[in-house]
């Protein structure tokens, strides 16, 4: 199911955080650096890339494999939004003010 460009940053972060919490079997917050905390290894990093590709219908290229983009759910959200063309932060539309 692909919703990458139709979801807000908060929705994407929430979904990624739920995936991480389930996969790592412990609560993970949006800004928790699971690599620094020693919660993941290279095999899980590959699982994370596969999850992102399948869930958000995108391809992670070799040049995309910058660890900083994958360290936290919030950073991963920014990566997904860049790759799906929703790079700009959620904006208030003129009529919503």
C-alpha positions in Angstrom: 0.0 0.0 0.0 1.5 3.3 -1.0 0.6 6.5 0.7 3.9 8.3 0.8 2.9 11.7 -0.7 -0.6 11.7 0.8 0.4 11.4 4.4 1.6 14.1 6.8 5.0 13.9 8.4 3.4 13.1 11.7 1.5 10.1 10.2 4.7 8.8 8.5 6.7 9.2 11.7 4.0 7.4 13.7 3.9 4.5 11.3 7.7 4.2 11.3 7.8 4.4 15.1 5.2 1.6 15.4 7.2 -0.6 13.0 10.4 0.0 15.0 8.7 -0.6 18.3 7.3 -3.9 17.0 10.5 -5.0 15.3 12.8 -4.1 18.2 10.3 -5.2 20.9 10.7 -2.1 22.9 9.3 1.4 22.8 11.1 3.7 20.3 10.4 7.4 20.2 10.6 9.6 17.1 14.0 11.0 18.0 15.5 7.8 19.5 18.8 6.9 17.7 18.4 3.1 17.7 21.8 2.7 16.1 23.6 4.7 18.9 21.6 2.8 21.5 22.9 -0.5 20.1 19.4 -1.8 19.3 20.1 -2.6 15.7 22.7 -4.4 13.6 23.4 -4.5 9.9 20.8 -7.2 9.3 18.1 -5.0 10.9 19.3 -2.0 8.8 18.6 -4.0 5.7 15.2 -4.9 7.0 14.5 -1.3 7.7 15.5 -0.3 4.1 13.3 -3.1 2.8 10.3 -1.9 5.0 10.7 1.7 3.7 10.9 0.6 0.1 7.8 -1.6 0.3 5.7 0.5 2.6 6.3 3.8 0.8 6.7 2.4 -2.7 10.2 3.9 -3.3 13.6 2.7 -4.2 16.5 3.3 -1.8 19.5 3.8 -4.1 23.1 3.1 -3.0 23.7 6.9 -2.8 20.8 7.1 -0.4 22.4 4.9 2.1 23.5 7.6 4.5 23.3 6.3 8.0 22.2 9.8 9.2 19.0 9.5 7.2 18.1 6.2 8.9 19.1 6.9 12.6 15.7 8.0 13.9 12.1 7.7 12.9 11.9 11.5 12.4 15.0 11.5 10.1 13.6 8.5 8.2 10.4 10.4 7.7 12.3 13.3 6.2 14.1 10.8 3.9 10.7 9.3 2.8 9.2 12.7 2.2 12.2 13.7 0.0 12.0 10.5 -2.0 8.3 10.7 -2.5 8.3 14.4 -3.5 6.7 15.6 -0.3 10.0 17.2 0.9 8.6 20.5 2.1 7.4 20.5 5.7 3.6 20.3 6.2 2.4 23.8 5.3 -0.7 25.6 6.2 -2.7 26.4 3.1 -3.9 30.0 2.6 -7.5 29.1 3.4 -6.6 27.3 6.6 -5.3 30.3 8.5 
